[in-house]
């Protein structure tokens, strides 16, 4: 059993890695993933994947999905109970 805290990451967190227009946001997010993310059980959900899928920029969409896929992140499904 893991004693790490659980954290849910919505679409804005991994997309910040590729936000070249906001240098400070990109730096803080990269540092968090590099040094702090290991302290947490990471979660995202199908709603985030749906949002990513609606991105108009195919390159950004692929980069975000590849990045998420490189992490030990669990995917939560939306259920009637969760809504």
N, C-alpha and C positions, 0 to 999 in steps of 0.2 A: 504494500500500500504506500502510495506516495504522500509525502508530507508537504509537497509543494503547493502553493496557492494556485487556484485556478483563475484564469483570466480569459475573457471573451474579447476577441479582436474583430471589430467590424471592418468594413471595406476601407475606411480611411487610414487605418494603421499601415497595412502593407502597401497601399498605394502611395504613401508618403515617401517610400524608398525611391520612387521614380518621379517625384515632384521637383523637377529641376528649377522651377520658378521660385521655390521657397527653400533657399539653401539651409537656413537654420533648422527648419522642420526636417529636412532630409538628413542632416547631420545627427540631430537628436534621435531620430528614429533608427538610423543605422547603428548608432552606439547602443541603443537599447537592445536591439536584436543581437548585437555582437556580445554584449557583456551581461545583460540582465535577463533576457528572455529565458535563459536556461534555468532560472530560479522559479519558473512558473510552468504549470500545465496549460498549454495554449489550446484555445478553442476558437472556431469560427462556425458559421452556419450556412445553410443552403440559401438563406436570404442574401448573404454577402456574395455568394457565388452567382446568384441571379443578377445582382447589381453589377458585378464585374462583367458578366456576359453582355450587359447592355451598353458597355463602353463603346464608343464610336471608333476609337483608335485601336486597331487590331494589335499593333506592336506593344502598346501599354498593357492591353488585356493579357497578351501572352506572357509578358514579363511578370506581371502580378501573379498570374496563375502558376508560373514556374517557380517564383519565389515562395509562394504558399506551399507548393508541393515539396520544396526542399526542407521544410520545417517539420518537426514532430508536432503536428497540429491535428487535433481531433475535430471532425465535422459534425455539428449538431443538425438534426432535422427539425423543421418546424412541424409542430403537431397542433391539433385543435386545442389541446390543453395549454400549449405554450402561448397561444394567441389570446 
